[in-house]
């Protein structure tokens, strides 16, 4: 029973139309409903009318298909969302595959289960494992394990976007398989359990595209990009506001001015870097610099810079600004968005980690008066 997911799925009625054209209309109406579910598993090999129309499963086979369906639905839920952690997504796929494989091994097909022009349902369930689940696991489990064993964070993995892309495509394939299983079992209400079926189900990322991304990820940064990354890193360390802003006169204005200067320095550094390779890795210094500018800094500046300028035109002290606390909170949120990206840039260029500006002891030492050692006395 060979049934790969078709690149563009045609409706069952269209696939059976050449066969049904020779049958009376009443036979067609009576047979389509009965054969639709099983036709999804047999690629339309059954005949309308006759003994093959009402293909039924014994209790053992129905239990196997039901188990495969429940595992498929559970895995689909675990892979939902664009920011699925690869460890969690791959673990969900692996656990589901192990459980389904165990059930298939316990339910060998009998001779009476082989239908004319098709193969037993056990083969279809194994196809889900070998064609839809195992390719993703075989590709990404060893790569993720090798990265984690190096002691680096998953967030800094250059192949993270590609891994998430493959997990999303595997989820799409499992959605189609879930519909096939549910229709074959004759279950109503599948639309409440499964996402909408797609007309086209994508394949995993092409091997040559993956190989190109891996090759680029292992390349050392361009010297110009490394120098520009160091400039961004130094400017960010010097100008990023502290998490706990003090309520000193003009402190908010100084912080906004520092953020504006930092944005300008990042733009200058980005212009000095060579452009990245097409479809390059997501954690290049260029990509990280753009992320720092567009996602970390610009959202704050676009919202609060005009507000502060309107207030400062009144020449009142910041203590009189009714939105001062909101602005301080927005500064802290912007800082929190920037720190992971700045840290990723630092790891790319081999820089030391940023100091923890939120450390209360560090803040206390900064506020304390400078203590000079006593002068040495001559004996």
N, C-alpha and C positions, 0 to 999 in steps of 0.2 A: 504494500500500500504506500506508494511513493507520493508524497504530498508536500512539496516545498511551498513556502508562502510565496504566492505569485507576486511579481513586481507591481502589477496593477490588477486588482481583484475584480473579476466580472461577476455579476449576479448569477446565482445558481440557475435561474430560469433561462438565462441566455446560454449558459453552458449546455443545458439539456434540450434546448430548442430543436436542434436537428433531429434528436430522437423523438421528441414529443410531436413533431409536425405530422408524423404518420399515425398518431393516435387520435381518437375522438376527443372533443373538447371536454366532455364529462370525465373521461379518464384522466385527462391532464389535471383538471381541478381536484380530482380525488387523490391523485398520486403525488403532486408536487409537495403538499404539506408533509406527507409521510416520508418522502425521500430527501427532503431538503437538509435535514440534520446530518444524516449519514453521508450524503453526497459531499459535504464539506470535508469529510475524512477520507473519501474514496476518489476525490477529484472528479465526481460525476460519472462513475463507472457503472452505477446500477441502472436497471431498466425500469421504465414506467409500466406498471401493470405486472402481473405475474407474481411469482413467489418472492422475488427479490425486492419488491416495493416496500413491504412492511418489514424491513430488516430490524431485528430486535436483538438486544443484548441480554445475556443471562445475568444473574445477580452478581456473579464474580466480576464480570467485565464492567458492569455498571459501577460497582464499588471502586474499581481501578480508575475509571474515567472521572468519577466524582472526586476521588482523592487527588488526581492530577489537576482537576479544576480548582479545588480549594487551595492547593499549594500555589497554583498560578495566580489566583486572585490575591493571595497574601503577598506574593512577591511583587506584583504590580503595585500594591499599596506601599511597600517598602521602598520602591524605586521612584515614587512620586516626587515632584519638585525639581527645580533646575540646579539646586545646590546640594545634591545628595553626596554625603561623605563616601568616598570610594570604598573605604573599609566596610562600612555598613551595607552598601549596595552589593558588593561582591560576596559578603558573608551571607546576605539573604539569598542570593542566587545559589551559592554553594549548599546551604542548608536545604533549600527546596529541592535541588537536584538530587541530593543524597536520599531524601525521603521518598521522592518519586521513584528513583532507581531501585530502592529497596522493595517498594510495592510491586514494581514490574517483575522483579526477580521472584517474588512470591506467587505470581499469577501467570504461569506459563499458558500460552494459548493451546486449546485443544483442537483436534482435527475438525470438529464440527463448527468451529468459530471462523474458519476460513471461508470467505464469501467469493463468489465468482467475480473475477476481474478486480479483486482488491486483496488486501492483506489484513490480518487481525489487528484490532485496536491497539494491542501492545506495541506493535511496530510504530503506529502513529505517536504514541506517548514517548517512545524512545527517540523518535525524530525531533520532538520538542527539546529533548535534552541535547542531542548531538548537533542539531542545526541552529538552535536558538539560544541555548544557555551555555553549553560548553565552549563555543568559540569565544565568547566574552570572558569567561573564566580563564581559559588557557592563555589568552592574550594578556590580561591585566593582573592576574594574581602574582605571577613571578616578577613583573615589573614593579608593582607596588611593594612587594616584600623586599626587593633589592633596594628600593629607595628608603624604606623605613629602617632597614638594617644599617644604612649609612649614618643614622642619627639625625637626619634632617626632617623638617616638618612637612607634612603632607601639603600644607598650604603653599609651600615653595616648590612643589613638584611641577616641572615644566610641562609634563604630560597630563596634568590634572584636567584641563578642559577637554582633551581628547577622550580621557577615560570616562568623564561624565557624559560626553556625547555618545559613546558606545553604550553606556548604561541606559541612556534615554532611548536609544534605538532598540536595544534588547527589550526594554519595557514595551515599546510599540509592537514588537513581534509577539510578545506574550499576551498582549491585549487581543490580537487576532486569534492566537491559539485558544485563549479563554472563550472567545465567542464560538469558535469551532467546536470546542468540547461541550459548551452549554447547549448549543443548538442540537448537537448529536444526541444529547441526553434528553432533549425535549423539555428544557426548563423554561418556564415563563419568568418574566421580570429580570432578564439579564441586564437590561439597561440600568437597573438600580445597583448592580454589582460590578459592572465593567464600564470603563470609559467608552466613548464612542469609537466605533470601528473606523479605521482610515482606509481610503481607497487604495493608497499605496503604502507599503511597509518597507522602510529603508533597510539597507544592509549596513554592516559595520563599516567603519572607516577603512578605506583602501590600505593595503599593506605598504604601498610605496609612500603614501602620505604620512603614515605612522613612522616609517623609517626616516623620512626627511625631517620630521619633528624631533625624533631621537637624536639624529646627527647634529642638528642645530643646538639641541639642549646640552650636548657634551662639548660644544665649542667654547673656548675661552672668550670673554667679552672683548670686543674691539678696543684697542687702547684709547681711542677718542671717546668711545662710550664709557669706558671705565673712568676716565678723567672727569667727564661730565656727570657721571653718577656720583663721584666723590664730591663734586661741587654741590649737587643737590643734597647730598647727605649732610655736609657741613652746614649749609644754609638752613636746613630743616632743624638740625640740632641746636643751632644758635637762635632761631627765630620762632620756633614753635612755642606757643604760650604754655605756661605751667597749668597743670590740671586744677590746682586750687589757686585761683586768681585773688590777689589781695585787693581790697577796696581802696586803693590809693587814688588820689586825684589824677584823672587822665589815664588810668590804667587800661580802661577799655579801648580808648582811642589809640594808645600805644600798641596794644595787642592787635587791633585791626590793621594798623599801619605795618606791623611786622608781618602779618599774614599777606598783605598786599605785596610787600617787598619779596617775600618768599615765592609768591606766584610769579612775579617777574623774573626772579632768578631761575626758576624751573623752566620757564619758557625759553630763556636765553640758553640754558644748558641743553634743552631738547633740540634747539636749532643747531647747536654745535655738534650733535651726534650724527653719525651716518644713519640713513633710514634702515629699518630692520628688513629682514628677508620676508618676501610674501608668504603668508600663512605660517609665520614663524611662531616660536614658543610664546606663551602668554606671560612669562616672567622675565623677559629681556629687560635691560635697563630702560630702553625706550618705552616699552609697554608700561613698566612700573612708574616711570615718570609721568606719562599721560594719565595713568590711573590716579596718581597722587594729586595732579592738578585738577582733573575734571570731576573726580568723585570725592576727594578729600577736602579741597580748598575752595573751589569755585562755588559749590552749593552754599557755603557760609557767606562768601563775599557777595554773591548775587542777592542774597536776602538782607544781610545786615549792614553792608556798607552804605547803601542809600538811606537806610533808616538812621544810622548814626550821623550821617552828613546832615540830614534834615534837623536832627536834634542839636548838633554842634553849631548850626547856624544861629540858634537862639542864644548862644554864648552863656548858657547856664552850666553849672557844675554837673558832673556825671551823677552825683548823689541825688540830683533832682529828676533824673531820667526814670520814668516809670517802667521802662522796659530794660533797665540795666541788668536785673537778675536773669531775664530771658536771654539777653545777649551773652552773659557769662556762661549760661548753660549751653548755648549754641557753640560757643568757643570750645568748651570742654568736649562736646560731641564731635566737633570737627577734629580736634586733637586725637580723639579715640579712633576716628576713621583713618587718620593719617599714619598713626604709629605702625600698624602692621605693614603698610606699604613701604614706609621708610626702613623698617627692619629688613624687609626683603631686598631692598636696594643695597643695604649694608652687607647682607650676606653675599650678594652677587659680586661685590668688589672687595670682600674680605675685611670689612671695617669692623671695629669693635661695636658692641651693642650700645644703643642710646642709654644715657642715664635715666633712672626712674625719677621723673619730675614729681611724681605723686608721693614720694617717700616723705612722710611727716618729719622724720629726723633730718633729712636733707634740707627741707624747708626751714626747720627750726635753726639749723646751723647757718643757713643763708641769712636769716633775720637777726641772728646774734651779732653783737659787735665784734669787730675784728680783734683778736687777742694776739699781740705780738709777744715773742719770748723776751724775758728780761735781758738787759744788756750784760754781756760777759764782764766779769770783774777780773782785774789783773791782780795776781797775787804778788 
